[in-house]
Every structure is written in structure tokens, then in C-alpha cells.
Amino acid sequence: MPTITNHLPTSELQALDAAHHMHPFTTGDELSAKGARVITRAKGVYLTDSEGNEILDGMAGLWCVNIGYGRQELVDAATRQMQELPYYNTFFQTTHVPAIALAQKIADLAPEGLNHVFFAGSGSEANDTNIRLVRTYWAEMGKPEKSIIVSRKNAYHGSSVGSGSLGGMAGMHAQGGMPIPDILHINQPNWWSEGADLSPAEFGIAVARELEDAILHHGESRVAAFIAEPVQGAGGVIVPPETYWPEVQRICDTYDILLIADEVICGFGRTGNWFGSQTMGIRPHIMTIAKGLSSGYQPIGGSILHDDVAKVIAATEFNHGYTYSGHPVAAAVALENLRLLDEESVVDHVRKTAGPALKAMMQSLTDHPIVGEATVVGLMGSIALTPHKESRAKFAAEPGTVGYICRERCFANNLVMRHVGDRMILSPPLIITPDQIEEIGRRARKALDETSEALKDQDLLMAAS
Ligand code: PXG
């Protein structure tokens, strides 16, 4: 049994945090005034904070703790590897056993033809790798001008300058000189918010054809690749209409465009298959991986390349890599994590048991007065908050105002359920049980009731005109 962590009182920890620790994607002054919640321990799907509250983690950390918290096997794998070989690189014609074994395991799990892994320390790094990979590929093919990468508005591909440029987050592009040249963003397949009067099927085709329009506008000879998450995660769990991906696949095939599937969230079981590409029926040339690869126990990411791309890259020196590419401890932990996911049939559990339970629970929330649609694939799902379901209306407030209120009510009810704008999202550890999903449902409904009350009190229960 774990011992109780001995630490300073919460207020002192918060003061030290405010004094010295800068948080990602946070207004520091606001957080300092409020004090960050200090998480001290975790087990299974539950977190414990410094005040002893038990919180149900409906987000698996940041979409990553697929195997759940507290697995001793992963601790042991790290210990063994640190004792044997804590670090060595793979740059100058050396390699090591964990990198070899992990690359082989990933190639085994990945769809046919995706057999070659370039390791990174995170999803951001892996997508930076991908920018250089696809441009190098086309240069080696004698088409150096084929360098434009098409992405989507509201996509998330990371936070480095390269991956943040691939992403389509307006708030990120507004700071620090992004996007870098030759990255384009087309619209996302978000029918609820942007589909207007089109049916979902019509809208799916229409937004897919924006890719074709971009290719025709710039010329096939200029467009290198299209990158997308099979299901957008950080953008709000946007599940594309069924017509979307087949049309995108057709367009990539027709115009000889490399397809990069960013599987950082969708990979390793999240959608009920090993990869979201399988759930969505697409054939990528490159997949970005991170997060669930190690269930977040160690920082590791990578790019999986199809044979056709890898053989072109292999013929030249690819001048790229990170000190921690294929880090032995991270690789050993990831390998053990994949062994557990595999041997414990966790992906089947998502597809057959937990995914359907999450879908039923989230759909049941749509009878709540402020909940519009629920969209769920495997163990990622979201509900849209709205003042008027039939017209899919937005609130007459700054987008995200209502989502934030609801998120605060969830947190107060010991449930981590995030908001993206006015959508509430869930992505729990994959080992979650149907009973625990019902527990999420009870806490979420209570939070929604409290949100409705708060909206009435603050005169916010109105549709934007
Ligand atoms: N691709 C996708 C699809 C992601 O979701 C990254 C790349 C970048 O990975 P790293 O390991 O560099 O963070 C991500 C990360 C959120 C949130 O608010 C989502 C992510 C990261 C931080 C916050 O939902 N996704």
C-alpha cells in the first residue's frame, strides 16, 4: 500500500507554486490569486488532492493515462531499465534493446505497411519531425516545391513552433510568430457548430472538398501532405460525419498527397481499436504517436512511417533527432504498457464494454435542458451545451463562458470533465468500469443542474441572436 505523502500545507504549496512555477496555457496572475489544486496521488481512475479529496479523472490526465494510475509493473520496468542502462542515444550508429523492442512492438500493432518508427519525446516533437519528414520525402522524390502542408482550423498538433503552426488554434497563432510558412488551414468537420442548414452527410463532403479546393488552388505540385486527428480531441471531441474521411482519403489518393494521421490521442485504444485510423477506415502514410504509448508514465512520442515513405527517407541522411529519441527508460515503460494493454485486452474492453457504456451515459445527458448533442467514439466523447437544442444555438456570451462555469461545477463535484468552448469533454482511463462511468454520469448531471442554476442567476440562459 502506498504511504500517505508527507507534504507542506496546501496554502504553502500554492504560494510556492505561484512564486516559482509557470503553468502551460494559463493566465499566471489569475491562477496565483486562486491557487492551483495540488494533486498528490492517483490510483486506477481516481486522483487524490492535497486536502484528501478523491476526484474521478474523466480526462485520463491529459488524454494519456490509458492503463490507469498506479500500475506497479510500469514502475518495475522503469527501475530495471534504470539499473541496466539509464540512458544511451541512437544517433551515431548505436542502438539499444528497449528502442529495438518497442519499435518492433509498435510495428506489430500498427496497420499493415506502417513498420518504421522515428522516436521523439512528445507529440509536439513528433509532429515537428513529420513536417521535416514529408518535405524531405518530396525533395528526395525530385519535387522540393511540394512543401505545403494542409491542416485544419481548431486542430491541435502540439505547442512547439512547428507543431503549433500545424495546429489551427487561433489563440496560439496570435503569439510568437506562427504559423511558419507553407502551412494552410481548412475548416474542421464540426457539424454542430458550423454545419448551418446542411445535413451532416452533406457537410462532411463539403468540408472534405475544401482540401481538394486547396490542392487545385495551389497546384498538386505544391501540396505535400494533409494532417488531421482521426477524431479531433483538444478541439472538443469533434467526430466527423461518416462521409468525411472516405472523401478525404479519395482526395489524398487522387492528388498524391501524403496523409498524416495524428494519433496522439486516438492511438493505443482510445477509439476502440489500436488506432483511430482503423476506426475511421483511413490509410495514413505517417502516424503521430505519444500519450497512450506510455500511458503518460514516461514522456515519449514518435512517428510511424509506411514502408513507401521510409524507404525514400532511408536513402538519405535525415538530419534530425532529439537527445531523448528512443530514451531507454521511456521505451521500456512504453513496451511494458503496451504489453499490459495487449494482454489485458484493454482495447476490446473499450470497444465492447466501456465505450458503449460511455455512449449510453452521455446520450442520456441529452435530456438535460442545456445539453444538445452527445458525440462519442470509444472512450472519447463530448456534449454540446446550448440554450436551445433545436436550433443548435450558441449562448449570448463569450464562447466558453458557460463551459467554464460547468467545468468549475464538475470540479466542485470531484469530477474532472474539461470544457472546450461550450462543449464538455470526457476521455477517461481505458480501464474504467461501467459502474465508474455511471458515477461520472451522476456527478456530471449534478454539475449540469448547478450550471443551469448559475446561468439563471447570472442571466446567461439566452441564445445569441
Ligand atoms: N497531437 C495531438 C492530437 C494532441 O492532442 C499533441 C499532438 C502534442 O503532444 P505533446 O505531447 O507535445 O503535448 C497533442 C497534445 C488539451 C490538451 O487541452 C491537449 C494536448 C496537450 C495539452 C492540452 O486538451 N494534446
Boltz pocket constraint, residues with backbone or C-beta under 6 A from the ligand:
constraints:
  - pocket:
      binder: B
      contacts: [[A, 62], [A, 121], [A, 122], [A, 123], [A, 124], [A, 125], [A, 127], [A, 156], [A, 157], [A, 158], [A, 159], [A, 229], [A, 233], [A, 234], [A, 262], [A, 263], [A, 264], [A, 265], [A, 290], [A, 291], [A, 301]]
      max_distance: 6.0
